[in-house]
Amino acid sequence: MFKLSDPRLLHQYAYIDGKWTYGDEGREAPVDDPATGETLGHIPWLEDAQIRAAVDSAERAFVHWRALRADERCERLLAWFDQLQENREDLAVIMTREQGKSLADSRGEVQYGASFIRWFAEQGKRIIGDTIPSPIPNATLGTIKEPVGISVLITPWNFPLAMITRKAGAAMAAGCPVIVKPAGETPFTALALAELAERAGIPAGVFNVVLGDSARISEILCAEERVKALSFTGSTRVGKLLLKQCANTVKRVSLELGGNAPFIVGPDMDPREAAFAAVNAKFQTSGQDCLAADRIIVHESIHDEFVAQFAERMAALRVGNGMDSETELGPLINERAVEKASQIVDDAISKGATLVAGDQSKAPGPNFFMPVLLSGVTRDMQVWHEETFAPVAGVVSYRDDDEAIELANDTEYGLASYIYTHDIRRIWKLMRGIEYGMVAVNSVKMTGAPVPFGGIKQSGLGREGGIPGIEEYLDTKYYCLGGLGSASGS
């Protein structure tokens, strides 16, 4: 079980209206450690009435939360940030046990996730409207920003803390109460956040966590007219379903969906430098990352050396239980993910790809998948056109910049992309030519609280983080104040 400095952070109940809540009918689901298969605990499956009670709670809280001054909300959110800082090691342990990522990665995510709370706490004080030069005689025109209302946040299992704080920090700073539906695989991190929000003085009903049947909960909340906004991070398939479900009530919808990131390597690059960067871009969170470099596009002049260097660096990665201090790659989330990874590799090999490296006999457990490098990848392979969400890297060569752009854009996705070259003309041409919401040039790290995170095409709608992030939870109200001239109205 968990060994925490503060055992009170581990809850096996939902959190509604400031109260820890169990399912009315006693239904529950286990939460397992993907590294060991050990059952860590159980969570309740709430009934329909309890999901609607969360909306009732948020509706009551909205009246008072929106009425607070921005600096008052800022103080509550900063207190929440402080709680995360004080309990960061326990949060990291909880995350590693239920998600599987290395303890070092979990510690990094706690810091990353906490940064959104601090950023939006301050950004909430900078929500301003505009004064509009009036074309109407004797009138003053302008805009003010108001919170959109109750916001539902549906978050994934790969980043169980940061995906909540990036959404909740923005919504709550804007004056909106939130209902969080975390992934069933990783609920304990979300519940720990609820505990810390309560300690920070966040009022009851402002931060709620509901648990249970994801499809049923989404159906209820998307149909609920009192819910005014929905933010989802996950697959494009599910995002489309949620968008349809929100259509009848015309909710504000923001979606951070799938990715199939290209990693373009120019002919002027040192193959070793580029290969080591590509390994980092591909295998973070064991490849279970929407930013992962799935399609590695290397100039033909350095292709062979790049592949050799990539294989060498990949072979040095330590795969194991995330609680082991030496582990760099943990398990996949479950056996279904392992089966999908195996299928993608088998499909590529059957269609002519070369398995450069990736011996699955060395996997330390049923949920582990040893990192794989495939060369000779072609466009008819799953590894090319699907988001792998696994430690499987595919490499293809290209002749010139135009072909690199065409290859990079050959996908329905448009989230993140990487360019490695020192030629400023090539950088500019590639950066403008590829169709992605985010481009990292000569850097693997691209995210942070001030960053407007998001994609184009079928990778989503809207932006999270940065200045645009809080706008997802604000309405613009225009006003026209007439009759401001003389008493006669002339």
Buried (B, 14 or more C-beta within 10 A) or exposed (E): EBEBEEEEBBBBBBBBBBBBBBBEEEBBBEBBBBBBEEEBBEBBBBBBEBBBBBBBBBBBBBEEBBEBEBEEBBBBBBBBBBBBBEBBBBBBBBBBBBBBBBBBBBBBBBBBBBBBBBBBBBBBEEBEBEEBEBEEEEBBBBBBBBBBBBBBBBBBBBBBBBBBBBBBBBBBBBBBBBBBBBBBBBBBBBBBBBBBBBBBEBBBBBBBBBBBBBEBBBBBBBEBEBBBBBBBBBBBEBBEBBBEBBEEBEBBBBBBBBBBBBBBBBBBBBBBBBBBBBBEBBBBBBBBBBBBBBBBBBBEBBBEBBBBBBBBBBEEBEBBBBBBEEBBBBBBBBEEBBEBBBEBBEBBBEBEBEBBBBEEEEBBBEBBBBBBBBBBBEEEBBBBBBBBBBBBBBBBBBEEBEBBBEBBBEBEBBBBBBBBBEBEEBBEBBBEBBBBBBBBBBEBEBBEBEBBBBBBBBBBBBBBBBEBBBBBBBBEEEEEEEEEEEEEEE
